[in-house]
Amino acid sequence: MSTAILTGQPVPGSSIEADLRSLGFDLRIATDAAEAETLLAEVPGDERVALVDARFVGHVHALRLGLTDPRFPLAAIPGAVTAQPAGRQALTRAMARENSAGGGTTLVGSSLADRILTALDADGTAVHRPELGSLVAVVPADPQARNEARQAVTDVDDEAVRLKSAVKARDGFFTTYCISPYSRYIARWCARRGLTPNQVTTASLITALIAAACAATGTRGGFVAAGVLLIASFVLDCTDGQLARYSLRYSTLGAWLDATFDRAKEYAYYAGLALGAARGGDDVWALALGAMVLQTCRHVVDFSFNEANHDATANTSPTAALSDKLDSVGWTVWVRRMIVLPIGERWAMIAVLTAATTPRITFYALLIGCAFAATYTTAGRVLRSLTRKARRTDRAAQALADLTDSGPPAEGLSRFLRKLPARGPLGSRALVALPGAALLLAAAGLEPYGSVLPIALAVLYVLTSAAAVAQPLKGALDWLVPPMFRAAEYGTVLVLAAKADVDGALPAAFGLVAAVAYHHYDTVYRIRGDAGAPPAWLVRSLGGHEGRTLLVTVLAALLTASQFTTALTALAVAVALVVLVESIRFWVGAHKGGAPAVHDEGETA
């Protein structure tokens, strides 16, 4: 239950009490500041409480934005201020100081809520103030101003504003023009029937899994059904976020489910396509795994670059300035959003090609499109990094270190390698890691299955990986280190499984990479949610990227191809069980423990 304390002189004909009740608030009336303080103390500390001026005039959605958003401990709009349990102490302190200064009386013509907000600002307390746009939220000083405010409320349809604001501000062309114009109404339909964003997210996952199962049939009818269902899943994927914004039902668990299920849906669909192709006599597992590797590495590039520059100072670049100039030319914005093949365009392409062509053609198009997009975005970020003058923080360096997923081998060796030069060639430790990764992939690709040379180069990879993380990752291009490690590990598994050339090797490799990629995505979402990296025991028990890579090369050299397939399968199951159990335990615990609600706007890629 939430409680609203209505302060000030009541106004005949005001709808404020009904509006607050419609938002789920239990009302209390305070005649002066002293009584408001007493009522505030009586509200249980684990409940939301709001102070609202009785003279408030505005849209219900303005009140909703200001008083019900679960993401912020303290929030305010003109004439109203609210606190969740985390912000309760600051609100109580500001109220006590206000009463002490004002003698416990409400001044004529003044708003207690606004005075409390001023006191909070004076304390340096962070208070969220939502962007209201055309919505009205005022405390009129006289009858004429009240009449004008009421007319302004009448002139603006707050439901239309609410629907418009439910759509993500920055999205791809396909999503903006082919999905959002109607998915927002689906979101409203869901809200009015009490459905939650998590339920819609789950429905999207189930729909995508059914699509994957249809693709796995290997029939033309199955492929057509798969394409239709994949688009339906994407519509629901857009709807869950729009429902969260429409109803302000954000949660830590919801953000994790939305992000995690997006990856699970796409990669499960790749597996479905590969199974369907196999039924028709075409083995495309290598293409499916390659698509997953490429797409995951693209995401790691995005995550690493953003984390490296999250709180950098003096963060300017001529390349970034050029990008800003291009943003002023409308059509270039859409072109640049489309060529990076964001999720909407990518899923639409996959759906259409699945229905109209073959899995092999679908994967060829996907790999070509994603490779071009990855080259475009990575090259642009490299140029920005080389031309900007930025001082990166310890927080950014720690985030990059967590994203590297370095295990016991690299951790142990890095202690002895810290005397190396603090910066690698061109100021980047990525170039320290590059030789080991490149030589390992080359040996795995060029040597026959069972060769011991990949083991030797995997040992070199462990050494260069340790050297790369021996110093804080604060260089201009150090954000390339995590994606480089991902490419080396995933690529090694892919190449060795393909070299084994036996039934089941590539599907087993697909399962292993999927399990490890889940662990890496989970690390990203924890960092984004300010929850820190996964526990050290988890990273160590999984061996780190370098430990797993070394293990896979040893298994490939010592085991027959069929035994190697069995080993990859067992390793995939073991990794999946460990990371899933720990991840679910953490996120469900965080949700139940009252972790701050978040809402991730998601990846355009």
Salt bridges, closest charged atoms under 4 A:
GLU17 OE1 - ARG21 NH1 3.70
ASP26 OD2 - ARG28 NH1 2.58
ASP53 OD2 - ARG55 NH2 2.93
ASP69 OD2 - ARG71 NH2 2.74
GLU98 OE2 - ARG115 NE 2.56
ASP121 OD2 - ARG129 NH2 2.49
ASP123 OD2 - ARG97 NH2 2.77
GLU159 OE2 - ARG188 NH1 3.22
GLU159 OE2 - ARG192 NH2 3.93
ASP237 OD1 - LYS265 NZ 3.35
ASP262 OD1 - LYS265 NZ 3.26
GLU266 OE1 - ARG263 NH2 3.85
GLU266 OE2 - ARG346 NE 2.74
ASP282 OD1 - ARG360 NH2 2.65
ASP302 OD1 - ARG381 NH1 2.27
GLU307 OE1 - ARG395 NH1 3.28
ASP327 OD1 - ARG336 NH2 2.38
ASP394 OD1 - LYS474 NZ 2.32
ASP405 OD1 - HIS519 NE2 3.09
ASP405 OD2 - HIS520 NE2 2.88
ASP405 OD2 - ARG548 NH2 2.72
GLU411 OE1 - ARG540 NE 3.53
ASP478 OD2 - ARG423 NH1 3.61
GLU489 OE2 - ARG548 NE 2.60
ASP522 OD2 - ARG526 NE 2.97
GLU546 OE1 - HIS545 NE2 3.47
GLU582 OE2 - ARG526 NH2 3.36
GLU582 OE1 - ARG585 NE 2.95
ASP600 OD2 - ARG528 NH1 3.02
GLU601 OE1 - ARG245 NH1 3.32
GLU601 OE2 - HIS599 NE2 3.92
GLU603 OE2 - ARG528 NH1 2.36
